[in-house]
Amino acid sequence: KPRVLSGIQPTADSFHLGNYLGALKTWVDMQDEYDTLYFIPDMHAITVQHDPVALRARTTTALAQLLAIGVDPERSAIFAQSQVPEHAQLAWILMCLTGFGEASRMTQFKDKSAKQGTDHASVGLFTYPMLMSADILLYQAEYVPVGEDQRQHLELTRDLAQRFNTRFGAALTVPKAFITKESAKIYDLQDPTSKMSKSGPSPAGLINLLDDPKVSAKKIKSAVTDAEREIRYDPAAKPGVSNLLVINSVLSGRSIAELEQHFAGKGYGDLKVDTADVLTEFVVPLKAKVDNFLDDRAELERMLDIGAQRARAIASETLADVYDKIGFLQPK
Ligand code: TYM
């Protein structure tokens, strides 16, 4: 089975709808046909200021959410990044292969550091893409299911793998981004031209999976649309309506064409009520499952331990090969 790896940061108390539709749903779907490894990049979460108590809690809450949406610890290795030291070890080598200018061109760094002021942005935020490359390359992953915003990081990862292989001998698989076209970018409900994100312009534009379902339904019902009446998928001309159609389609399993037909002659209010219902049906049982898993955080930590052992078995092999090829002395 081809190997798949992906990660989601434990930087908030809840994953959001963009995370789920853009990436996590694909994680769940890929488990049948791929050898899947999923991890919680807690080391990435400290590239910006953080609270240690919150981070520890969010790491197990992240696992609870992954289990609740259907990531299956029998079929997938699930682990926390900091428990597999090889990530930091390979990251150093990749940093030494990356040009300063090349790293400076990463748009996510430019955006995030501009927000904080470049003087306050950490060096860790700058070298983040090389840590992310290490995450992927350690496992020889062929596919990496992510949303559109991670595409540039995947391109860098491919370049670094090729660079290493050319200079030092073939050791690393060159991975491909696995991006689900339609839901690759879920937009903010209040500003449907920018992506949904926890640091978006207004909380009303963001749907957190673990928020009160009534609050989320209200947010859907007050989503920004446009001055026309027609319910039609046209992301350029009708970003708000198209975003609602995508959200509805992926959650309900109905195609966009089916939805367009279903809503022919109806108003935006009908689309919103239906989408709010579909969302409610998804999040209510999800929240119950998450709460259930969170009743036993010690058990969640045990699961992460087991996941880390599975991950290390693979990661340590790659790292040993890389250390050898780069000219480090081998342990006797
Ligand atoms: P993160 O934690 O910000 O997001 C997790 C996943 O959610 C996707 N995503 C979205 N997809 C569609 N629409 C949106 N509005 C939206 N917002 C977020 C992201 O693309 C991502 O797939 N750098 C990564 C974490 C990471 C990683 C890795 C991923 C670290 N190492 C190795 C893959 C492989 C990140 O910050 O994702």
Boltz pocket constraint, residues with backbone or C-beta under 6 A from the ligand:
constraints:
  - pocket:
      binder: B
      contacts: [[A, 5], [A, 6], [A, 7], [A, 8], [A, 9], [A, 10], [A, 18], [A, 19], [A, 20], [A, 21], [A, 22], [A, 23], [A, 24], [A, 41], [A, 44], [A, 131], [A, 132], [A, 135], [A, 136], [A, 144], [A, 145], [A, 146], [A, 147], [A, 148], [A, 149], [A, 150], [A, 183], [A, 184], [A, 185], [A, 186], [A, 187], [A, 195], [A, 196], [A, 197]]
      max_distance: 6.0
